[in-house]
Amino acid sequence: MAEPAPNAAADRDAIRDLLARYTYNGDRGRIEALAACFADDGTLEYPGNRASGPAAIVAALAGGSGTPGPKPSFVRHHITNPLIELDGDRATARSYFAVHTDIGLDHSGTYSDTLVRTPHGWRIAHRLVRVDWQSAQSLFRPMVTRKG
């Protein structure tokens, strides 16, 4: 087994912090701060949309849940089991997520991330959001799930 890089623990901690900043900012509606978690040419890909670069990510997410019905009064993303693999100034991370809204568990899935070290720290180069399950009562627009 190869020796870990001298800063591997610090890099993993910085990546976990980045994943948390994305989530906390998104849940609080601070979309510009969420978008700042991406590299300048970073891409966010989620069911029904793909945007590259922080400005395009802000524009894509500014529309909210996209459903004509009730809007959530709160959103909480819970990220678990981040599996981080380091490769110099690049890394990958896979995480599970579960989203709670006014109805309780709203939807869940996985994040598959490619990350890069920048002069401003670790940033997301590409995030693929896959939804595994969505409640029939979801307060978000209907999303294609891996089950459907």
N, C-alpha and C positions, 0 to 999 in steps of 0.2 A: 504494500500500500504506500502511495506517495506521501511525503511529508506535507502537511498543510502549510500554506503561505504564512509568513510571519504575522500578517494582519488579517488572517482569515476570520477570526472571531469578531474583530472590529468591523470588517466588511459585512458579515452576516447581520450584525447588530444594526448597522446603518441601513441595510436593505429592509430588515423588519420594521425599522422606524419609517422608512419611505412608504412601505405598504400601509402602515397605520395612518400616516399623514394623508394619503390618498383617501382612505376610508373616512376618517374624521372630517376632513374638509368636505367631501361629498355629502355626508349625512347632514351637515350643517348648512348646505347650500352655498358653500364657498367654492364655486366652480373654478374660478381663476386660480385659487390656491391648489385645487385638485389638479388642474392642467399643468401647473408648475412642477408636478412630480414627473412629468415627461421630458425627455430630451427634446431639443429644438425640432427634430424631425420625427419624434416619437409618434406611434400610432396606437389608437384605442379602437379595438374591433369588438363589437358586441352585437347581439341578434338584431338584424335589420339596419345596422349602421357601421360605418368605418370612418374615422377622421384622423388626419395626420397633422401634427404641429399643435402647440398649445392653443392658438387662436381658433383653429378649426374644432378642436375638442371642446372648447368653451361654447362655440356656436352649436355644436351637435347636442350638448347636454343642457343647454339653456331652456329647452322646451319642456322640461319636467317629465312627468310620467307618461304623458301622451294619451291618457284615457279620458273620455268625456265625463266619467262619473266622479265620485268623491276623490279628493286628493289626500294623500297621507298627511297627518298632522305631525308625524315623526317618522324617520327612517333610521334604522340602525343595521349596519353591515357588521357581521361577526366573521372574522377571518381565523381559520384554524389550520394547523399542521403545515406551515410554510416549509417546503422542501427546497433548500437553496443550494445550488451548485455553482461554485466559483471557478472562473477561468481567466485569471489575470484581471484585465479591466472590463471584462464581460461576465455576466452571470445569468443563470436562469432560476426562476422560482415558480413553483406550482403550489397553489393554496386552494382550500375549500372555502366557500363563503355561504352564509345564510343571512337572509335579509328579513328583518322584522319591521312591520308597520302597524297601524291601528288594528289590523285584523289578526295580528300574531305573526306566525311564520308566513311570509309572502312568497318568497322564491329562494332557490338555492342552486349552487353550481360550483364551477371552478374558474380560477384565474390561472392562465399560463403566461408567464412574463419572461421577456428578455430584457436584461438591464445592462446599462453601460455606466462606467465611471466617467464623470465629466469634471470640469474645473469647479463645478458647484456641488459635487458629490454624486452619489448614485442616482440615476434617473431611469425611468422606464423607456425602453426603446420600442417595445411592442407589448401590448396587453391584449390577449384573446380571452374574452368572457364567454363562457359556455354555461347555459342554464340547463340544469338537470331536471328541475321540477318547478312548477309554478301553481300556486293555489288558484282554484276556480274563482275565488273572491278577491284575487290580487288587485291592489290599487295601482298597479303599473299596467301599461299596455300589454296585450297578449304577446308573449315571446315564444319563439320556436324553442322547444326543449329537446334534449337528446332523446327523450322517451317518445316524442311526438314528432 
